[in-house]
Amino acid sequence: MTAETVLDALAEAFADEPAAVVHLLLDLAAARAHADRMRRYPAATDYWRESAAAGLDRAREDLLDVLDLPSTNGVPA
């Protein structure tokens, strides 16, 4: 899958549901920032790090669910 394919899918989803796409992008950005902080935070427990990583995975999945990307066997191609 190329970046152009992803951007095209994002633009199409934004045209259909702009508020939802913006919300999902902001969720993804916040989850990424939180996961990065937990990776660098010296007092973070493994549970905190795993929880932050799971939140990032969920945010990615939520956004991918909205995008109509070509897939191969259920996996974005």
N, C-alpha and C positions, 0 to 999 in steps of 0.2 A: 504494500500500500504506500502510495506516495503522499507527501505533504499536501500536494494539490488536491488529491482525493479527499483528504480529511477536511481541508479548508472549504471545498465545495459542499461537502455534507454539512459542515457547520453553518455555512451561509444559507443553505436550504432550510435547515432546522430553525435558524434565526428568523427567516422570512415567515415561517409558519407560527412559531411560538417564541417571540423575542424575549419576553420576560422570563420564561422558563430556561432558555439557553443562558441568559445572563446570570440567573440565579445559580445554575449548575456550574458555570465557569467560575463564579466567585467562590462557590463551595469547594471546587477543585483547588483553587489558589490558596484558600485558607487551610485546607487539609495538607497541601504540600508544605506550606510554611510551618504548620504545627509538626509535621513529621520531621522536617529539617531541624527544628528546634530540639525535638526529643532526641535526635541522633547526636546532637552536640552538647546537650545538657548533661553535665557530669553526674548529677544526682538522680537522673531518670532511671527508673527500674526497667528491667526487660519487659515487664507487663506494659508500662507506659509506651515504650518504643513499639511493641507489637500492636498495641491498640491504635497508636497514631498511624502505623503502616496500614492497618486494616481500614481505618477511616479514609486514607488516601485511595486504597483499592476500591472502596465503596463509591467514593466520589467519581473515580474514573468510570466505573461500571454504570453509574447513574447517567453520566454524560453520554457514554457509548450507547446506552439504551435509546436515547433520543435521536442520535445520529443514524442515518440510514446508510451505513457503510457496506460495501461489498464484503462478503465473507466466504470462507472456505471451511466447510464442516463446522459452522457455527463460530469460527474464529475470524476476526477481522483480517482480511487478506492484505 
